[in-house]
Amino acid sequence: MPEIKVTPLGAGQDVGRSCILVSIGGKNIMLDCGMHMGYNDDRRFPDFSYITQNGRLTEFLDCVIISHFHLDHCGALPFMSEMVGYDGPIYMTHPTKAICPILLEDFRKITVDKKGETNFFTSQMIKDCMKKVVPLNLHQTVQVDDELEIKAYYAGHVLGAAMVHIKVGLESVVYTGDYNMTPDRHLGAAWIDKCRPDVLISESTYATTIRDSKRCRERDFLKKVHESIERGGKVLIPVFALGRAQELCILLETFWERMNLKAPIYFSTGLTEKANHYYKLFITWTNQKIRKTFVQRNMFEFKHIKPFDRSYADNPGPMVVFATPGMLHAGQSLQIFKKWAGHEKNMVIMPGYCVQGTIGHKILNGQRKLEMEGRATLDVKLQVEYMSFSAHADAKGIMQLIRMAEPRNMLLVHGEAVKMEFLKGKIEQEFSVDCHMPANGETVTVTTNPSVPVDISLNLLKREMALGGTLPDPKKPRTMHGTLIMKENSLKLVSSEQALKELGLNEHQLRFTCRVPLQDPHSDPDTLHGIYLHLKSVLKGYTIQHLPDGTVMVESIVIKVSSSAEDPNTKVLLLSWSYQDEDLGSFLSTLLKKGLPSGLC
Amino acid sequence: MSLTECRTELSASHFPLNMAAHLKKRVYEEFSQVVQIPQEEAPAKKLRLSKPSKSAALHIDLCKATNSTDALQYLLQFARKPVEVESVEGVIRILLEHYYKETDNSVRLKIASLLGLLSKTQGFRPDCIVDDAINTLNNEKSHQVLAQLLDTLLVIGTQLPESPTVRQRLIEMACKHLSDSYFGVRNKCLKLLGCLGTVDAPLTKDNEGLGTSLGGVRDVQSIISDYFGDQDPRVRTAAIKAMLQLHERGMKIHEIIYNQACRLLTDDYEQVRSAAVQMVWVLSQLYPESIVPIPSSNEEIRLVDDVFGKISHMVSDGSWMVRVQAAKTLGSILQVSPHFLEQTLDKKLMSDLRRKRTAHERAKELFTSGEFSSGRKWADDAPKEKLDTNTVYLIASGACGAFVHGLEDEMFEVRIAAVEALSQLARSSPSFAEKCLDFLVDMFNDEIEEVRLQSIHVLREISTHITLREDQLDTVLAVLEDSSRDIREALHELICYTNVSTKECIQLALLELLKNLNKYPTDRNSVWKCLKFLGSRHPTLVLPLVPELLSTHPYFDTPEPDMDDPAYIAVLVLVFNAAKSCPTMPALFSDHTFRHYAYLRDSLSHLVPPLRLPGNGLDLVDSRCSSGSVESAQLFLQQSLNRVSTIQNLEAPGAQDLLNFTIRDLRRLGELQTELAGAADFCATYLRCQLLLMKALQEKLWNMAVPLCLKQNVTATAAAQQILEETYKLEFLYSGLESRQVATIHHVRLQAKALQLVLTARTRQGLDPLISSCEKFLQDIESFQRLFLAELPHLQDSFVDKLLELMPRLSSCKPVETVKILQTTLRQSGLLQLRLPEQIHRATATIIEPTGESDNPLKFTTGLVVALDIDATLEHVQDPQNIVKVQVLYPDGQSHMIHPKPGDFRKPGPNRHRLITQVYLSHTAWTEPSQIEVRLLLAYSSSSTSLSSASPASKLGWSDSIDSLPQPEAAVEGTIPFSKPVKVYIMPKPARR
């Protein structure tokens, strides 16, 4: 039985450092190559020594596929391709290819220039790495080699995020990357056709969450911002530069437009401008509304949102500021937070997940006094709100995707173990498919049962049709005779004559002969005649001939009578039939063994 | 082959003969008025043009065709021309004859399709060709042609609805070919079965040749349902469609196919799923109450609930077409049980619909205890103790939260469908209406304006069912700040119909509306109207607020508010409307409030109701004209008309006075009684025309010698001109006219024209102009006769009647004589009595904006343009997109006509339109700011004339009518101003260098 093996090097029962190895039909594929945000040592990258202890990875991997540009999905790419060594193709969609190097460069700058790490990949390495990238289009089937083909589907989540369908022969795997089943302000919903893969590898970040209606959340968010602005307060929204930030920007921008509001909105600059440029460019990847209206006005050309300057934070009057990073652990968002935290009119809205230990996490858990470096404490008086704007599928969305794709096996990655366990139970109960949730380094083996396609010659099929009559009934199997030829990896079903001709073989006749002793007092010809009459009465509808040369022919079966030398009463019947008439022949032999009925002659 | 070639030669050699015969024929044709235009360049085609030889021509063409391409070409050309009923059969015979000979599939296909086309010919009964068609079907080998032939049979079958034998035969043919291996043939067979099959007459398979697989007695339905499982998705779709067709034709679909239909809901192909949704819906409407078992349990539910669950499930389908279909369908399943209905709004209750019925309460507890996190609060998804997953059967059908999904779908088509479905369901179930409120309110935030607008409209429709809570009202009112005018007005409309529960709500609404008024002053009227309804709906809630609203104080006098403040007027509108049904309220008013009431009652009478105020004479006036006066006014109108009709002789003394008084009365009546304003105005204008005519025809004027009465002539000419203008107004400004009235109007116009003619003859010298105008007048009479043939009996003894009698004489005599005849007839003709139609409305327009009150001139640089916003309401204007124009008049006499875009017109109500547009102004430099006038015009053209106003459907576009219609009379185009002009102060400044 063929097998599909899946080994997560990262993201197994964990969020971050997505990297999954899949072996399917003799091909090895690496899905995503991410880094872990929580670590600063070797653990931040996947353990590539699992693949090989020394030397390059090229010969062990057929291709690498990157689902989207988030660093936990592509952060280790230059490290793997340039420092460990991989020269094969790397597949990603066009927007991912465009935005990915910006993020990698930013990441490199922070690690090397700010933290002063050495032994890290360089700008040149990023460039070299990106040269190996082959861009993918949506729904385009790409042949990696003769057998391996991949196809990308829209995944929502962020601009250019894709799910990939990997197919070797008749076995297939779908890897979802991160996806979102509810459309948002700038992206559509993930969609896949009913491709019935053998394994569906799905993320499960929100395995235990069923989110409220999106509109509810949006309305709440807008209402909170609006109220705070009307009170004259300042609103801080910590975001990561790409993805959610654009959604919230569009949301606020359209709201400002609709409501005719005048309070300024700022976006802390940085890589955002470059990225926004790409958002404007890849209109086809966005949602219906933006696609339809971009001719009049590109939604990403913001009217109300201006770049932020450090000095603006002290301006009087209401304002809204988007600032990076998203968990309030460093940088500009933290600086602004410190300035504004003391005033109860102000507000901070956390739009996503916060890792333990960050200030974001602390204030969300209700801490009102924060210890800063240098023994200073900070009183948090401003309002703290949490709005989940994370663009991952929730439990219901995951179920929906499973229903869309109808996989034979499920595999959950990119989530917390406890939550996965819960969802696993639900999936197994609901769809009655096997569900796996391997830890990092653990291999899951799925045996597949692929159907083997066989070419059938048209002549043979037509002949069978003529015999069988009406249309084939899909519910009833039918047997047919033919010869299976296996040649050069292809299977062919042809009629035996054609097979002989094709293979240049001679036809051999196979005949069975058998002796049946028979007690009969009559002379040989009489016995024969008796047999003739007997068979004639038993086998109706067959041609039975009594030939003058002392034989009886039933179809092609020859029956002869000879009497033995010792006992004239014991006759020996000689039966001979060809292989094709095996059924009839064996029937006759058993019939004659029973002897002739008395009173025939 | 050789034979055909030979024939070709033959026909070529006979060419001159052909030609001659043809020419002769043409001469005859011209006499008998055949409008076919012969083409000179192709002699072969000519034969076909002559009527009787159409079939013969086709025959020759087909015989001439040397190969299939040629034949196909001939057939294609043949198909472009219509065939007369009498020659259809002949043509069909020829086609069939050729069909048997033809070896090429494509030609046979074309012939088959032509057969179908020809069978459709009006008046032709295709039963004579049924046998042949079936015969061809039996001998046909090509699948494509087979499919086409079946299509033809379908046409024949539908043409012969009353012939059961033919029908039966056709159905048998269809059954026989159902086992064809080509999907197209099976498709067509199913279609045929769907369109022709009957349920009451089961198909008996008595003859052996027919489908052996269908043994025994089968009816059409079971045969069709066999193909629900066909291997080809197109055939599956066709099978479902055929079944739906049966249903549409009034056959009762059996319930047994329900399970099969449900299985198709999970088909791999979207068109199958989409059709299956419809199929299942049909079944749910037929058998709502039958009980179906739930697989994997021993419970049972109603079929309609089961269907509802299944279709809800389809709202999260992969294909958006199916989603739209499902969302739409959901709205029409009204018999569904309430608790199933309510689950469509709850995303968290994701348990299997079926299980829920028994485990309803328990499940609810589980969910409120929070198995899943909602994502609204931080860290509420921390793992809790594991729940017994076996009892709670989660995420089974996805039916729960169907609307939640539909409303946040990616495609706005789905969202709109979902909103519509919500409204349909909510209208039939008040409790559901209550529940879906939050979701609809959420939709006010949609990114597509169309969806936002739709959801506001929906909320208005269901608002009779609901009373808004304070928090809900809050979210609704937040939208008042929207910058889109449509949204705000829709919302005002909504607030007009909303019930609220507490006085805080009233206060909140007032506050927000005032805020809105402050932010968008142009919303003034709409906001006031909104407050009017709010007040009259909730008098008791307003009552406790009155002192605060009017800022009165028990001991102290408060300063009198500014009467021109729109916000203060808004408050007063609210209070006065509440006071109407709350007699205790006026006691709380202070003195100036009463004064303001009197003022507002006069200036904004549509917003301020009559109040019964203590010690105030006002209520007397109000109560007098309030009740039952429509009938009396109607009576008065009729009486006035009757009185006028007594004037037979225009010369009668006092006739003019009577007319004068009647006109005055009618005008006043129109002012008093708005319901009859249209009719009264119409009559008054008509009588005025008569009066003018009467004056112009006065005796003494005509007895004088020409040179002596120049002055009178001038007045008469002016009168004639005026009458003409008035008749155009009569014709085009009023809607609801019947052809009788139009005839009367045209009659007056004719009289005016006659008058003009007579006057020209008297004053001007020279015969040439006179001849042409005489001819023109005669043409006018002819066209009048043509247009109002049906009305002529009613015009006995009138001017026209007499003229028509004299027509032979008129058309032959000299112009001078004509004029004389006209003159006498004019003076002899009496007053034509006006009969009033049921409803006459005068088209009116009010320009709301610009108001013309501003003292600040609109400044702009000369040579550049400035945009002026125009907002106007139009009443009783039909087809305003084509006829309403904006005129801008500059002080120097220049005028511009602007044609607003069709998109600028909105239709807020029946017979009401709203024009919101921008006109661009520009002018060269002025030294002083000065006023321009803006007004609306109604454009008309008498070529698209007369009866067209009674039948707007037949009306063509403005430009079309001029191009395409033959013009019976010279089109008179013009415009009628129908709104008061508004003055706008502008100041073009010279550009600075």
Interface residues (C-beta under 8 A of the other chain):
Chain A: T182 P183 R185 G188 A189 W191 I192 D193 K194 Y206 T208 T209 I210 R211 D212 S213 K214 R215 C216 R217 E218 R219 D220 L222 K223 H226 T254 E257 R258 M259 N260 N287 Q288 K289 M350 L364 N365 Y386 M387 S388 S390 D394 A395 K396 M399 Q400 R403 M404 V418 K419 F422 G425 K426 Q429 E430 T470 L471 P474
Chain B: S179 S181 T212 S213 G229 Q231 D268 S316 G318 K347 K348 M350 E371 F372 S373 S374 G375 R376 K377 W378 A379 D381 P383 K386 T389 N390 Y393 L394 I395 A396 G398 G401 V404 L407 E408 D409 E410 M411 F412 D438 F439 V441 D442 M443 N445 D446 E447 I448 T475 A478 E481 D482 S483 S484 K519
